Amino acid sequence: MCFSVLILLVGVITLICYLSGVNVWKRNVQQNFPPGPRPLPLIGNLHILNLQRPYQTMCELSEKYGSVFSIQMGMKKIVILTGYETVKEALVSHADVFEERARMPVTEDISKGYGIKFSHGENWKVMRRFTLTTLRDFGMGKKTIEDKIVEECGFLINHFESFHGTPFDMKMNIIFSAANIIISIVDGRHFDYNDPVLHRLINMIDKADRLLGSPMILLYNVFPILGFLIRSGRQIQNIVTEVNDCIKTTLIESHKQLDTNDQRSFIDAFLSRQKEEKNNPDKYFNEDNLVNLVQNLLAAGMNTTSSTLRWGLLLMMKYPEIQEKVQEEIERVIGSSQARAEHRKHMPYTDAVIHEVQRFANILPLNVPHETTRDTNFKGYFLPKGTFIIPLLTSVLRDKTYFENPEEFNPQHFLDSDGKFVKKDAFMPFSAGRRICVGETLAKMELFIFFTSLLQKFTIRLPRGVTQVDLTPQIRVTTSPMPHLICALQRS
């Protein structure tokens, strides 16, 4: 955002505050609150923040102010937690204090407090408990879902083969594969890759992810009173409305005539529970919660897994020697057999590469913000109830205490001197604590089977004439690679 626009923004807010009789210059600074850079009136610390990649500024500030510090965005103070030890202590050791989801204008517009990702209080607890139980019931982490992943992987391999080694953009078909797996759990169906409904749904969710990570949405969250001036906010609301309508008509409607004794999907299980709870005055099992749960599962199941897999193949192009070592291990352990989750424990190098892809890709650098549930003292600082908290995942995945060269892609981060796989506590791409990603087990299985199967069948190369691999991430909520082409050369 250019400086002149920022000045105009400040002027508008100043006028609004003046007309409202608000004394914006008076700040009630809480004693013993975490330190941070000195804010300017109205805009706070926005002038020093990289609005496109705010997590980079936050990492830099942590070197000066420590693992717990504050920044001010507009008139709102935000506490940043950095490094594995601090983030783990907050989200795991003090889970009850830091479990609440922060309230942001854009997420409240999107979810209205329903679903699981952006919901609050008892509604979140009920929806999370139901979601975890139901996903397990429908095979999360078990052979039934593994068979679906293997089947979907076959469709993706066929697509790669159809290009006969010529350059192509793999993005959409990898997203289709990830989407079909989560849809098979949610809806019980499989969509053809050419299905216009699937294309429309994926394109809308993809666009929302891009808009939500834009600087204008950050400004909307800081200055919601200016929402009428910010086009991106209206675009997101329109997209979410359209996605929700699509979910209702395409995915939910066909389940209305369900047999409660023959539940075949997540939606069936929810509607069955809705019938059981019809006389419950709390009525958590309503259509708004169902639509938002499906939306949350689709977005998480599509974006994070597909982006990580795309990063994996991109990095294999950049580091062909690493790709070759993975393929050697595949030949030694699996041969021509189908890759299965059980092979992972016998493939330490491949496992290390996949972990390093997840660490390096840094898919959700800011995490999803939290909020304190009560007044608390943490790391020597006082945090009032309702304090906006960012547990900075990028600082955990780049923690120098646990990763020797955190800015480099190096599978040795997860291997010992004997080549055995080593778990690292700071490997936290799915967050931690009570708000940890509910699809973690599914994502791990998908990534191993897809990545291993693709490298078993193909060698991934740069197109002829292209000499550099661009590792610059796109500006989005979930960190994705820039658009690029690959060549998938069939291995004999």
Summary of the structure (lengths in Angstrom):
residues: 492
radius of gyration: 23.3
end to end distance: 51.1
largest distance: 75.3
contacts: 1564
relative contact order: 0.15
helix: 54%
strand: 9%
